[in-house]
Amino acid sequence: MVNAAETNLSPRASVLFVCLGNICRSPMAEGALRDAAAKAGLDIAVDSVGTAAYHVGEPPDPRAVATAARHGVDISGLRGRQLSAADFDRFTHIFAMDAANMAGIKARAPKHAPAKIAMLLDVLPGFVGESVADPYYGDDGGFEVCWREVSTAADAIVARLQKEGAGAEF
Ligand code: 4NP
């Protein structure tokens, strides 16, 4: 058995993105972070879920798939999953896309859950507390805005995890 503290191995960060349906914002954030981490050579686990069960087992919205593809990222293989109590033990960091998602996360969080929970845009100076707008009911332009936000945030997460490791606080 290896003790990370004694051997100076840093534990691997694991990041979970949470939106409402897990077909628009959080799968785009998952794709953006997977891509940014791979490009940076950073070994992390990444997943996404919804607070609601509407789209469990479904692929991302076709507009989200097309938007990610325009930026060179394939998210077509992802499938919807709902947030579970086990996620609070499995992930080091949980990021909510908006304030309603944050309330849903906190309502489900077991007491003393080890995961650090924050709003995604808290990782960007000047955007603390702000929400990633839900593009689901809008046009394609909203998906492009969403991609810009989640990919900028993903780059910031990679930079902080590279510098501070899995214990980084956002
Ligand atoms: P998301 O967007 O939370 O970014 O995946 C939505 C997807 C589906 C629904 C709402 C928001 N819906 O009501 O089905």
Residues whose N, C-alpha, C, O or C-beta is under 5 A from the ligand:
A	BS01	4NP	C19 L20 G21 N22 I23 C24 R25 S26 Y54 D134 Y136
